Amino acid sequence: MGHKILVSGIKLYAYHGCLPQEAEIGGNYIVDVGLDTDFSKASLSDKLEDTVDYVLINKIVKEEMAIRAKLIEVVGQRIISRIKKEAPLVRSAWVKVTKLSPPINGDVDSVSIIIEE
């Protein structure tokens, strides 16, 4: 049996990017996380320890987004690696990191990366 948990729309302000001004002024980001797990035990026990704690997922995302990187690819990999390490009930996961209003000399709403493991 497979179950999925989505933690969607985690809104953050962070300082990622290759341009010097991105390190100084920062920008808005949205992170989405999808988890494959089995929460059948939790659906019967009603106990948090029998499922993946959404608070932990949000905490991991916030902490990793707070560490500056030039590339959101790096941040996304750090997030998914920590989730796999700290949430043992996760079988596989994906993370989507979206940078809003990227400074790329065009009228672009956002750029995103998605990592699945």
N, C-alpha and C positions, 0 to 999 in steps of 0.2 A: 504494500500500500504506500502511496506517495502523497505527501502533503506539501503545500507551498505556503510560505509566509512572505508577504511584501511589506517593506517599510519604504514608503514613497514620499517624495517631496521634502526631504530634509533640507531646509534652507539655511545657508551659511554665508558668512562673509569671510573671504580668505585672500591670501597674497601670492597666488601662483601665477607664473607666466615668465616668459623669456625677456620681456622688456623691463628696464629698470623702474619705470613708473608703476608697473604692476606690483612690484615689491613694496613700493611706498604707499600707493593709494588703494590697492586691492580691488576686489570685485565680488559680485554676487554669484553664488553657485547653488545648484540643486543636486542632491545625491539620492538615488533610488537603489534599493538593495532587494534582491530576490533570493530566497532560500528554499532549497529542497530538503525536506526533513520528514520525520514521521512523528506526528503529534497525537497518534491514536491513544497512547497512554494518558496524555494530558486531557484529552477529550472525555475520559472517564474519571480521572482522579481530581480534576480541577486544581492541579498543583503546578505552580510556575516552574519548579525544577524538572518537570516532565516535558517541557517544551523549550523553545529558544526564546530567551528574554529579549524583548524588543528594546528595552532600556539599554542593555549591553550593546546591541547593534548600533543604536543612536550614539552611544558614548564612543565607540570605536570610530565611527565616521567623524564625529566632532574632533576627537583627538588627532586623527591622521590628517584631517583637513587643516588643522592649526599648524602643521609642520610644513613650512614653505618648500615648494618644488617648482622647477621651471615648467615641468610637463604634468598635465593632469593624468597622463598615463601612469606616471610614477605613483601619484596619490591613490589612484584606483587600485593598483597592485598592492600597495601597502594595506589598504582597507580590506581587500579580499583575503590577503594572507593572514591578517589578524583575526578575521572572522573564523576562518578555518581552524586557526590555532586555539581560539578562546571559546568557541561554541561547538563543543564536541557532537551535538545532535545534528549539526548541519552536514548533509551528505554532499551537496554541491551548492554553489552560489554564483550569483552574478551581481555586478555593481555597475551602475551608470553614473558617471560624473559629468555634469553639464555646467559649462561656463557661460553665463549670460552676458550679452553685449561684448563679445570679444573684440579686441582692438586689431582688426584685420583689414582695415581700409575698405570696408564695404558695409552695406546695410544688412547685417546678419544678426538674427535674434540670439542664437546660441551655437556652441559647438559641444559635442558630447563624445565620450569614449565609453565603450562597454567591454567589460572583461567577464568571461565565464570560466569557472573552474569547478 
